[in-house]
Amino acid sequence: MRTEAVRPDGSPAAARDADLIDRVIQSYRPDGPFMVLRAKELQAIYTQYRLDPRMPVPAVFAVESLAHFLQDGITALFRALNLTSDSLVLSVGEGNGAPSRLLAKLVGCRIVGVDVSPLQIANAREVARVHGVGHLVEYVQQNASALDLGAQRFDAAYFNETMCHWEDKLTALRRTRAHLKPKALLGINDWLRGRRGTLNDAYEAVPAFRGLYQPDVWRQISLGETCRLLEEAGFQVLRAEERTDLVDRGLKRRLGELQRLPQNDEPVRRGVRYYEGMLAAHYDYVCYGRVIARAA
Ligand SMILES: C[S@@+](CC[C@H](N)C(=O)[O-])C[C@H]1O[C@@H](n2cnc3c(N)ncnc32)[C@H](O)[C@@H]1O
């Protein structure tokens, strides 16, 4: 397992990035305001609702993931990457690993998941076993902007809802590009800047959002800026799509489902609070988009 020191050099940019990373890691903790469920807690919920975690179905995914694109939006991203069971896929900003577990179940391919948070990596590794895909997923703790997987070359890569945190996106994209085979596809689902600003601004402006994450952990950009960075890093953009309305409708539906469940359940209550806070920030402080690009 390769790891990297969080402060790679003494430059102001590196110090800024390291401070951001510290806050990001604090944002995604099992005991944090954002709900990261451990393997044992997930297992208990699957048992309670009689769900088989080895199945690639939305009811299972909804328990293990707060991803805003939901299972449908993530499956659509995977479909665009033309994957087969022989593919080796890179996921940067892997988080607790729910999208990669879904991909492993749907396609049967191997995935290397990279995340800067040791907590997320440890959790992903544990949960993969519950879902019966431990043999298909591997995890590495690294900062995206210092990505270094040696000589490994991937058939495709994806970033689901993570680039919005990255300080140095251009370096991260260049490093991803260097680990892709020629003509390999990269798919991105991301949180974009809203009409009035980023979620850093929502921290002040939207009371329901405050407290869901640490302050100042957002580095959202626009769809156009994402495309420009991709081109600069050596990718050809094939498709760039606004997805805000779709995500907004999906999260409202998800909130309604949770509101109809018994509210004495802690994960249900936290889920309701989470979706209410995020929906209150939609459009003004966060929009959504998808980009598919090819390594040139
Ligand atoms: C919203 S979660 C998304 C996780 C996962 N992709 C998913 O869809 O479930 C964002 C993840 O990005 C990770 N992250 C943020 N900045 C990062 C960086 N610079 N390098 C690697 N991972 C990063 C965080 O630790 C967190 O686990």
The ligand as an SDF file (V2000), in Angstrom:
LIG
                    3D

 27 29  0  0  0  0  0  0  0  0999 V2000
  -18.4970   13.1940   -1.6110 C   0  0  0  0  0  0  0  0  0  0  0  0
  -17.2350   11.9960   -1.3470 S   0  0  0  0  0  0  0  0  0  0  0  0
  -17.4740   11.0140   -2.8120 C   0  0  0  0  0  0  0  0  0  0  0  0
  -16.9460    9.6530   -2.6570 C   0  0  0  0  0  0  0  0  0  0  0  0
  -17.2500    8.6500   -3.7900 C   0  0  0  0  0  0  0  0  0  0  0  0
  -16.6530    9.0170   -5.0360 N   0  0  0  0  0  0  0  0  0  0  0  0
  -18.7310    8.4660   -3.9280 C   0  0  0  0  0  0  0  0  0  0  0  0
  -19.3090    8.8920   -4.9250 O   0  0  0  0  0  0  0  0  0  0  0  0
  -19.3400    7.8780   -3.0350 O   0  0  0  0  0  0  0  0  0  0  0  0
  -15.7470   12.8970   -1.7410 C   0  0  0  0  0  0  0  0  0  0  0  0
  -14.4680   12.0960   -1.4760 C   0  0  0  0  0  0  0  0  0  0  0  0
  -13.3760   12.7700   -2.1140 O   0  0  0  0  0  0  0  0  0  0  0  0
  -12.2310   12.6000   -1.3000 C   0  0  0  0  0  0  0  0  0  0  0  0
  -11.2520   13.6390   -1.6380 N   0  0  0  0  0  0  0  0  0  0  0  0
  -11.3850   14.9680   -1.4690 C   0  0  0  0  0  0  0  0  0  0  0  0
  -10.2780   15.6170   -1.8750 N   0  0  0  0  0  0  0  0  0  0  0  0
   -9.4220   14.6630   -2.3340 C   0  0  0  0  0  0  0  0  0  0  0  0
   -8.1230   14.7050   -2.8900 C   0  0  0  0  0  0  0  0  0  0  0  0
   -7.4780   15.8520   -3.0620 N   0  0  0  0  0  0  0  0  0  0  0  0
   -7.5520   13.5430   -3.2530 N   0  0  0  0  0  0  0  0  0  0  0  0
   -8.2050   12.3490   -3.0880 C   0  0  0  0  0  0  0  0  0  0  0  0
   -9.4400   12.2580   -2.5540 N   0  0  0  0  0  0  0  0  0  0  0  0
  -10.0510   13.3940   -2.1880 C   0  0  0  0  0  0  0  0  0  0  0  0
  -12.7750   12.7280    0.1110 C   0  0  0  0  0  0  0  0  0  0  0  0
  -11.9060   12.1930    1.0720 O   0  0  0  0  0  0  0  0  0  0  0  0
  -14.0910   11.9880    0.0080 C   0  0  0  0  0  0  0  0  0  0  0  0
  -13.9360   10.6420    0.3690 O   0  0  0  0  0  0  0  0  0  0  0  0
  1  2  1  0
  2  3  1  0
  2 10  1  0
  3  4  1  0
  4  5  1  0
  5  6  1  0
  5  7  1  0
  7  8  2  0
  7  9  1  0
 10 11  1  0
 11 12  1  0
 11 26  1  0
 12 13  1  0
 13 14  1  0
 13 24  1  0
 14 15  1  0
 14 23  1  0
 15 16  2  0
 16 17  1  0
 17 18  1  0
 17 23  2  0
 18 19  1  0
 18 20  2  0
 20 21  1  0
 21 22  2  0
 22 23  1  0
 24 25  1  0
 24 26  1  0
 26 27  1  0
M  CHG  2   2   1   9  -1
M  END
$$$$
